[in-house]
Every structure is written in C-alpha cells, then in structure tokens.
Amino acid sequence: MLSNIRTALVALYQSGGFVLPIVDENRDDDEPTEFVRFTFVPADNKAASLGSGGIDRHVGFSQFDITLSTGNGAETANTKADELLVLFKRGVTQTYNSTVVKITKSNRAQGRISNNKYIVSVTVYWQSDIAR
C-alpha cells in the first residue's frame, strides 16, 4: 500500500512535464548534472473509521530536492519550485492502483549549496485513506 502512495506521487510529478529527471533516494550512480531527488517519508497511520472493515489514514511527506549547477543564480530553481508548488497544491489528488493520495499542503525551503550544487527543497505533505 505504501508503494502505491509513493508511485502515485512520482506519477503526479511526471505528469507535470518537468524536464528535470527524478532520482530516487539513496542513488548516486550515474546522477545527471541537474535533477530532482525524491524522498518518500511515510509517518504514522491511524484509524479513520472503526471496525475490521474500516479505513486507515496514512500520512507523511515527500521531499523534492531541485538540484542544479551552481553559479547560474536562483531564478531557474525558484521557477521550478513554483511549478512544483502549483502541481502539488492543497486538495490535489492522484490515484494509483485504486489508492487515492490527497495533498494536504506543500512548501519550499530556502536554497542552499551542497556538494557544488544549488538545491531548493519542496516538501509535499499527503494523506491516503486505505481500507483494512
């Protein structure tokens, strides 16, 4: 079930027509020069309804690290962050294998330089109600 949530979020990113490739967490091999690193962090789940046939609410967040070459200013990263915030705005849903993921909020962090790359992180908070 968590893999369906993760896949739904990646599919939503890919539907946005972004030219930056997505790179999974814990991957450094053959990293492109500019990319978006995707990190999936499920948090807690709780009962959304009672009973053996009830629904569990899964919540968590995902981080999209827009990673660009340094020395080109912040404009491109800021534009891409804005595009992600529009795509992952509150209330947007994405379905994968009948699992519906709803975006509850999203925000961006200040840009930073790390390993000679300029990185702007966009954090997307989500929830998904899944039958037991």
N, C-alpha and C positions, 0 to 999 in steps of 0.2 A: 504494500500500500504506500509506503514512503517513497518507493521508487517511482510510483505513478505520479506522486506530487512533484518530485524532482523533475521528471520528464516533462510534465505539464509546464513547469516554469521555464525550462530550456526551450520548449516548443514556442512559448509565448515570446521569448527573446528572439528566436529565429524568425518568427512571423513579422517582426518589426523591420526587416530588411536592412539590418545593420551590416556594414561591410567588415567590421572587425570580427575575426573568428573567435569562438568561445573556447576557452581552455579549461579543462576540469581541474579541480583542486588536486594537489599532490602530483602534478605533472610538470616536469621541467625539460623533458626531452623534445627536441625539435620545436621549441617555442618560437612562434613567429615574432617579428620585431615589434609589432603592435597587435594587441589582442585584448580580450575581456576575460579575466579569470573569474570563474563561477564557483562559489562556495555555498553549500547547502547545509543548513543547521536546523534540524528539527528540534523543537523544545519539548514541552510537556503535552500530554493529551489528557482529556478529562471527559467525563460522561456529559453528553449534550442532552441525552434523554435516558430514562431508566429502563431496566428490563434486559433480558437476554437478547432481544431483537432490537435493542436501542441503537443509538448513534454515539460515536466517539468523536470529539472535536480535537483535531490535531492542529497545533500552531507551531510556528517557527519563523525563521527569516532566512533569506538568501542574500548574499553579497555579490555584486558585480563590480569587479575592480577594472576600471577602464585604464589600460596600461599603454602609454605612448612613449615615444622617444623624447628625451629632454631637449631643451633649447629651442622649442618652437612656440613657446607661450602657452597660455592656459585656454585659449579660445576654443580649440578643437575639443579638448576634454570637457569643457563646460557645455558645449553644444551637445555632445554625445550623452552627457549626464542628463541634460534637459530632455533629450529624446527618450531616454530610459524612464525618467520620471513620468512622462506623458503615457508611455506604454504600460507602465506598472502603477497606474493611479488607483486610488482607493475605489473599491467596488468592481474592478475588472475581474472577470472570471475566465479560467481556462480549464478545459476538460481533457483528460487523457484516460482511456480505458474506463470510462464511466466515473472516474474520480474527478470531482469538481474542486478546483482550488480558487479561493477568493483572496484578492489582495486587500489587506486591511489598512496599510499605509506604506509610504516609501519616503526616503530622504537621502540626501547626499552629504558626504563629508568634504572637508577642505582637502585640496590637492596636496600631495606630498611627493618628494623624490626618494626613491629607494632603488638600489642596485642600478643606478644610472637610467632609471625610467621614471616618468611622471605618472602618478597614479591618482585617480579620483574614484572613490568608492560610492556606489549607490546601494543602499540597503533596502530590501523589499520584505515587508512583513506579510505573512499569509496565514490562512486557516483553511482547513478542509474537514468537512463532516463526513465520516465514513461509517457505514453500517457494521455492526459487530458480526 
